[in-house]
Structures are given as C-alpha cells and as structure tokens.
C-alpha cells in the first residue's frame, strides 16, 4: 500500500502544472467554446422547432 502511495507522489512530482497565465487563457477558451456551442445548439433547436411546427400546421388541415 505504501509503495502505491509513494508511486503516486512520485508521478505527481513529474507533472508539469500550468502557470496562472496559461490557466486563465485555457479557462477563457473553455468559456468561448461553451458559448459558441450553446449558441449553435440554440439555433439548431430553433430550426428544428420551426420545421416541426410548420410541418404540423401543414398536416393538421389534411387530417380534419
């Protein structure tokens, strides 16, 4: 068990941690991508909703 914990500590010392500047830059990129995909999904959802609504409006008079 102690050998396992020691190997974890050894590996953690080998990790290259990002600087504060790199972390802030990466965080900004994550926010940008999140906003981009949120807008993309909102537009796609609106297009699908509009298409289904239009199709239903066309088909309802045919059913009656």
C-alpha positions in Angstrom: 0.0 0.0 0.0 2.8 2.4 0.9 4.6 1.6 -2.4 1.5 2.5 -4.3 1.1 5.9 -2.5 4.8 6.6 -3.0 4.5 5.9 -6.7 1.5 8.3 -6.8 3.6 11.0 -5.1 6.5 10.4 -7.5 4.2 10.7 -10.5 2.6 13.9 -9.2 6.1 15.5 -8.9 6.7 14.8 -12.6 3.5 16.6 -13.6 4.0 19.9 -15.3 1.5 22.3 -13.8 0.2 25.2 -15.9 1.2 28.7 -14.9 -1.5 31.2 -13.8 -1.4 32.9 -17.2 -1.9 29.5 -19.0 -4.7 28.5 -16.7 -6.5 31.8 -17.3 -6.0 31.5 -21.0 -7.4 27.9 -21.0 -10.4 29.0 -18.9 -11.2 31.8 -21.3 -11.0 29.3 -24.2 -13.4 26.9 -22.4 -15.9 29.8 -21.9 -15.6 30.8 -25.5 -16.2 27.2 -26.8 -19.1 26.8 -24.3 -20.8 30.0 -25.5 -20.2 29.1 -29.2 -21.8 25.6 -28.8 -24.6 27.0 -26.7 -25.5 29.4 -29.5 -25.0 26.7 -32.1 -27.4 24.3 -30.3 -29.9 27.1 -29.7 -30.0 27.9 -33.4 -30.2 24.2 -34.3 -33.0 23.7 -31.8 -34.9 26.7 -33.1 -34.6 25.5 -36.7 -35.9 22.0 -35.7 -38.8 23.5 -33.7 -39.7 25.8 -36.6 -39.6 22.9 -39.1 -41.8 20.7 -36.9 -44.2 23.5 -36.2 -44.5 24.3 -39.9 -45.0 20.6 -40.8 -47.8 20.2 -38.2 -49.5 23.4 -39.5 -49.5 21.9 -43.0 -50.7 18.4 -41.9 -53.4 19.4 -39.5 -55.8 20.7 -42.2 -55.3 17.5 -44.1 -56.4 15.4 -41.1 -59.7 17.2 -40.5 
